[in-house]
């Protein structure tokens, strides 16, 4: 599923009062930040492959962590 669709679902749930808007904003911001960090890491010149891999791994780790939070929010939205 596209991040923009997930964002739309979460924001809709927040507008309906099912989810806390601040919590949704934080999760959405973290998702987009992780994606941006990953894309930025991909563009690091080939002369520094270790740095590139380190930054990509850190971005993936952040994305996985926020994904867990987002799944929880989506479950709450579905049950609310």
N, CA and C of each residue as an Amber inpcrd file, in Angstrom:
protein
   240
   0.8510000  -1.1710000   0.0000000   0.0000000   0.0000000   0.0000000
   0.8990000   1.2370000   0.0000000   0.5050000   2.2330000  -0.7120000
   1.2610000   3.4720000  -0.7920000   1.1550000   4.2490000   0.5230000
   2.2350000   4.9260000   0.8550000   2.2560000   5.7040000   2.0870000
   1.1920000   6.7930000   2.0540000   0.9670000   7.3730000   0.9040000
  -0.0420000   8.4350000   0.8060000  -1.4370000   7.9090000   1.1280000
  -1.7170000   6.6640000   0.7710000  -3.0180000   6.0580000   1.0870000
  -3.1250000   5.8060000   2.5910000  -2.0490000   5.3060000   3.1770000
  -2.0210000   5.0870000   4.6310000  -2.2340000   6.4040000   5.3490000
  -1.5580000   7.4380000   4.8740000  -1.7120000   8.7670000   5.4750000
  -3.1630000   9.2280000   5.3970000  -3.7830000   9.0450000   4.2540000
  -5.1790000   9.4450000   4.0620000  -6.1020000   8.7170000   5.0390000
  -5.9150000   7.4170000   5.1980000  -6.7440000   6.6240000   6.1180000
  -6.5620000   7.1090000   7.5570000  -5.2980000   7.3170000   7.9530000
  -5.0370000   7.7630000   9.3240000  -5.6060000   9.1550000   9.5810000
  -5.4250000  10.0520000   8.6430000  -5.9380000  11.4220000   8.8270000
  -7.4720000  11.4370000   8.8500000  -8.0810000  10.5850000   8.0530000
  -9.5340000  10.4820000   8.0640000 -10.0240000   9.9930000   9.4260000
  -9.3390000   9.0040000   9.9830000  -9.7100000   8.4910000  11.3040000
  -9.5240000   9.5680000  12.3760000  -8.4940000  10.3660000  12.2320000
  -8.2720000  11.4500000  13.1950000  -9.3730000  12.5010000  13.0780000
  -9.7910000  12.8100000  11.8670000 -10.8690000  13.7790000  11.6690000
 -12.1820000  13.2930000  12.2600000 -12.3970000  11.9780000  12.2220000
 -13.6140000  11.3920000  12.7980000 -13.5180000  11.2700000  14.3150000
 -12.3480000  11.5510000  14.8670000 -12.1640000  11.4740000  16.3100000
 -11.8020000  10.0920000  16.8150000 -11.5170000   9.1600000  15.9010000
 -11.1730000   7.7970000  16.2910000  -9.7230000   7.7320000  16.7640000
  -8.8490000   8.5320000  16.1500000  -7.4390000   8.5700000  16.5160000
  -7.0460000   9.9770000  16.9440000  -6.0180000  10.0510000  17.7430000
  -5.4800000  11.3290000  18.1840000  -4.7080000  11.9740000  17.0290000
  -5.0400000  13.1990000  16.7080000  -4.4250000  13.8760000  15.5680000
  -2.9170000  14.0580000  15.7440000  -2.4770000  14.3770000  16.9360000
  -1.0400000  14.5550000  17.1820000  -0.2830000  13.2480000  16.9810000
  -0.8910000  12.1500000  17.4070000  -0.2720000  10.8360000  17.2300000
  -0.1780000  10.4680000  15.7470000  -1.2290000  10.7640000  15.0120000
  -1.2340000  10.5040000  13.5710000  -0.1860000  11.3680000  12.8790000
  -0.1430000  12.6490000  13.2190000   0.8410000  13.5480000  12.6130000
   2.2670000  13.0590000  12.8520000   2.5440000  12.6290000  14.0650000
   3.8890000  12.1530000  14.4020000   4.2380000  10.9040000  13.5920000
   3.3050000   9.9780000  13.5020000   3.5660000   8.7380000  12.7570000
   3.7620000   9.0160000  11.2720000   2.9210000   9.8560000  10.7080000
   3.0230000  10.1870000   9.2870000   4.3460000  10.9090000   9.0060000
   4.6990000  11.8510000   9.8590000   5.9730000  12.5590000   9.6920000
   7.1530000  11.6010000   9.7500000   7.1100000  10.6590000  10.6870000
   8.1960000   9.6740000  10.8010000   8.2780000   8.7890000   9.5610000
   7.1150000   8.3930000   9.0250000   7.1210000   7.5670000   7.8130000
   7.7750000   8.3030000   6.6570000   7.3290000   9.5350000   6.4150000
   7.8810000  10.2970000   5.2980000   9.3670000  10.6050000   5.5170000
   9.7550000  10.8650000   6.7430000  11.1660000  11.1320000   7.0410000
  12.0330000   9.9140000   6.7560000  11.5500000   8.7420000   7.1250000
  12.3070000   7.5170000   6.8790000  12.4550000   7.2600000   5.3850000
  11.4000000   7.4960000   4.6370000  11.4640000   7.3140000   3.1860000
  12.4490000   8.3140000   2.5780000  12.3910000   9.5540000   3.0170000
  13.3070000  10.5770000   2.5040000  14.7490000  10.2290000   2.8470000
  14.9850000   9.7500000   4.0600000  16.3410000   9.3690000   4.4630000
  16.8540000   8.2100000   3.6280000  15.9840000   7.2630000   3.3170000
  16.3930000   6.1290000   2.4880000  16.7530000   6.5950000   1.0770000
  15.9080000   7.4450000   0.5050000  16.1800000   7.9510000  -0.8440000
  17.4680000   8.7750000  -0.8700000  17.6760000   9.5550000   0.1680000
  18.9100000  10.3430000   0.2600000  20.1230000   9.4250000   0.3410000
  20.0190000   8.3790000   1.1380000  21.1310000   7.4310000   1.2810000
  21.4380000   6.7410000  -0.0450000  20.4170000   6.4730000  -0.8260000
  20.6200000   5.8390000  -2.1250000  21.4280000   6.7230000  -3.0700000
  21.3530000   8.0210000  -2.8790000  22.0330000   8.9400000  -3.7940000
  23.4580000   9.2810000  -3.3650000  23.9310000   8.7140000  -2.2590000
  25.3040000   8.9480000  -1.8340000  26.2370000   8.3610000  -2.8850000
  27.2670000   9.1090000  -3.2790000  28.1770000   8.6180000  -4.3270000
  28.7650000   7.2480000  -3.9990000  29.0600000   6.5090000  -5.0250000
  29.5940000   5.1490000  -4.8890000  30.9340000   5.1050000  -4.1670000
  31.6340000   6.2480000  -4.0580000  32.9370000   6.2490000  -3.3900000
  32.8300000   5.9050000  -1.9020000  31.6310000   5.9870000  -1.3440000
  31.4540000   5.6970000   0.0830000  30.3790000   4.6280000   0.2820000
  30.6060000   3.4080000  -0.1700000  29.5630000   2.3820000  -0.0750000
  29.2170000   2.0150000   1.3610000  30.1730000   2.0520000   2.2730000
  29.8730000   1.7070000   3.6710000  28.9410000   2.7420000   4.2940000
  29.2120000   3.9980000   4.0200000  28.3530000   5.0620000   4.5500000
  26.9520000   4.9710000   3.9440000  26.9030000   4.6980000   2.6840000
  25.6170000   4.5510000   1.9970000  24.8200000   3.4100000   2.6170000
  25.4470000   2.2710000   2.7870000  24.7690000   1.1110000   3.3720000
  24.3390000   1.3690000   4.8050000  25.1830000   2.0480000   5.5740000
  24.8450000   2.3610000   6.9660000  23.6060000   3.2490000   7.0370000
  23.5810000   4.2780000   6.1990000  22.4460000   5.2020000   6.2110000
  21.1680000   4.5330000   5.6950000  21.3010000   3.6840000   4.6900000
  20.1290000   2.9680000   4.1810000  19.5820000   2.0230000   5.2530000
  20.4730000   1.3510000   5.9650000  20.0430000   0.4370000   7.0280000
  19.3550000   1.1980000   8.1570000  19.8960000   2.3510000   8.5150000
  19.2750000   3.1600000   9.5800000  17.8900000   3.6360000   9.1640000
  17.7530000   4.0400000   7.9090000  16.4520000   4.4820000   7.4120000
  15.4530000   3.3290000   7.3890000  15.9040000   2.1570000   6.9720000
  15.0230000   0.9850000   6.9630000  14.5950000   0.6000000   8.3780000
  15.5230000   0.6870000   9.3180000  15.1890000   0.3750000  10.7030000
  14.1310000   1.3350000  11.2350000  14.2920000   2.6230000  10.9560000
  13.3020000   3.6150000  11.3800000  11.9550000   3.3390000  10.7180000
  11.9720000   2.9990000   9.4350000  10.7230000   2.7240000   8.7310000
  10.0200000   1.5070000   9.3270000  10.7750000   0.4810000   9.6720000
  10.1850000  -0.7130000  10.2870000   9.5700000  -0.3810000  11.6360000
  10.2590000   0.4460000  12.4150000   9.7240000   0.8300000  13.7240000
   8.4390000   1.6310000  13.5810000   8.4370000   2.6070000  12.6880000
   7.2310000   3.4120000  12.5200000   6.1180000   2.5860000  11.8870000
   6.4600000   1.6160000  11.0650000   5.4430000   0.7430000  10.4740000
   4.6780000  -0.0110000  11.5500000   5.3860000  -0.4430000  12.5770000
   4.7250000  -1.1200000  13.6980000   3.7220000  -0.1850000  14.3640000
   4.1310000   1.0610000  14.5750000   3.2270000   2.0520000  15.1720000
   2.0270000   2.3130000  14.2600000   2.2740000   2.3980000  12.9730000
   1.2080000   2.6840000  12.0100000   0.2090000   1.5260000  11.9460000
   0.6970000   0.3070000  11.9800000  -0.2100000  -0.8490000  11.9880000
  -1.1220000  -0.7840000  13.2140000  -0.5590000  -0.4200000  14.3470000
  -1.3780000  -0.2530000  15.5480000  -2.4370000   0.8120000  15.3660000
  -2.0540000   1.9340000  14.7690000  -3.0250000   3.0010000  14.5180000
  -4.1030000   2.5410000  13.5430000  -3.7040000   1.8310000  12.4970000
  -4.6900000   1.3380000  11.5320000  -5.6610000   0.3530000  12.1850000
  -5.1510000  -0.4950000  13.0570000  -6.0290000  -1.4320000  13.7780000
  -7.0160000  -0.6840000  14.6650000  -6.5290000   0.3350000  15.3480000
  -7.4220000   1.1440000  16.1870000  -8.4500000   1.8610000  15.3380000
  -8.0380000   2.3770000  14.1840000  -8.9710000   3.0750000  13.2970000
 -10.0480000   2.1240000  12.7860000  -9.6440000   0.8950000  12.4790000
 -10.6000000  -0.0880000  11.9550000 -11.6100000  -0.5190000  13.0120000
 -11.1710000  -0.5530000  14.2500000 -12.0820000  -0.9940000  15.3140000
 -12.8710000   0.1530000  15.9250000 -12.5220000   1.3840000  15.5470000
 -13.2010000   2.5420000  16.1260000 -14.2400000   3.0690000  15.2850000
